[in-house]
């Protein structure tokens, strides 16, 4: 299963102001202009409950961006860093799944007050912090993107 994160450099704020994300970074050359977020892979049990699945990097296929894993027992997740290239922040990677089943991809805290929103962040304290809250395209109202492995 492949996932791709794309964030345009030009964004519109909740106050309907157009901003350039690159302007919120102290060093504005492309290697230093990054946005980060994390995703968690969940597997549905036979009882219908969801369990967060730790993933080691050997099961990730990197195509663009930087991906690391955090396999803590309480909140395993995939940490994603997107670099600015031209006018777009982009990351693309695949997850190799070993078992059949129903899986979900979402924020680490899909079932809390975040309402399944993924928080994408970046910027510099001296220039301002970027915080984008969004959902995966085609996810449900909790922010869970469902897919089945046969």
SULFENBEL-V905247 format. One record per helix or strand of 2 or more residues. SS is the DSSP state (a for helix, b for strand). FROM is the first residue (numbers start at 1). LEN is the number of residues. If there is no record, write none. Layout:
<<SS	FROM	LEN> <SS	FROM	LEN>>
This chain:
<<b	2	7> <b	10	3> <b	18	3> <a	21	4> <a	30	3> <b	34	11> <b	50	3> <a	57	3> <b	60	5> <b	66	5> <b	77	9> <b	88	8> <b	101	6> <b	118	7> <b	128	7> <b	145	5>>
